[in-house]
């Protein structure tokens, strides 16, 4: 039997959502269902047992409405993360859906429950299109960052350097190089040139393009220490493998966003980014011991949302854990992918 605390928690959650959700016990008995599930039952014939069989790999999504599935080659070999099937409405028309089943443990009763979520094909396609568009926008943004950084470094920075050399030549010609004004002018040129190069590196670090992700993060750590006095510890375990440039760019931005959040909001002067390479899996973690925030009450901002979307765009899993006065940990898990032409 479900604990009272867990039952109330899920009851409040399901009553406040239009998502299509069932909560089942270990014996497939319906315990709770959402408003969306009730509405779906009004419009469609829902063979919940058959759907459950499909989501657990016992049935066949291609023949979900038939009593007999004839030697289907995918029977029993489906990934329960996203299983397609069809439902028939009260007028006999078919509609396509996606289903997902998640097992949820209840430590208070030492048992588990089954969380069944269904989405319409149209909704799923819309989400995929939105994510695809975001992927295009991120890619375009990276290309534009790279172009602007190159223009700053090769154009404006070189022009500024030429002006600095010319001013030195003029000062020397008229024997003014040792005056206070000339020395201050030279310092201003050097500082401005450094600001331009720093801005170019922030827009698109040359190390990421030339040396890869790890060296780019080490370079980021050096920048943070020099410019902000912020110590970013970089740790690497295992044997690093090559990460395609497109994916490395997204990972760099995720790490950069997480570290920037620590610098701005954590009220600490250091954080740690760790890379753990195990076979074909890379686990990246950005952790600080700052003031954190309460994830149950504080809404995620654009930065956190963009981190999650970037992770999804490269097929990585991301989790963000924070606790007030404890700290924040961002964990990214990426399966190795080969570089494609």
Secondary structure as UniProt FT lines:
FT   HELIX           4..15
FT   STRAND          20..24
FT   TURN            26..27
FT   STRAND          30..33
FT   HELIX           35..43
FT   STRAND          44..45
FT   HELIX           48..55
FT   TURN            56..57
FT   HELIX           61..63
FT   TURN            64..65
FT   TURN            73..76
FT   TURN            80..81
FT   STRAND          83..89
FT   TURN            90..91
FT   STRAND          94..106
FT   TURN            107..110
FT   STRAND          111..120
FT   HELIX           121..150
FT   HELIX           151..156
FT   HELIX           157..173
FT   TURN            174..175
FT   TURN            177..178
FT   HELIX           180..203
FT   HELIX           206..210
FT   HELIX           213..228
FT   STRAND          231..237
FT   HELIX           245..265
FT   STRAND          270..278
FT   TURN            279..280
FT   STRAND          281..288
FT   TURN            295..297
FT   HELIX           302..313
FT   TURN            314..315
FT   STRAND          317..323
FT   TURN            324..326
FT   STRAND          327..335
//
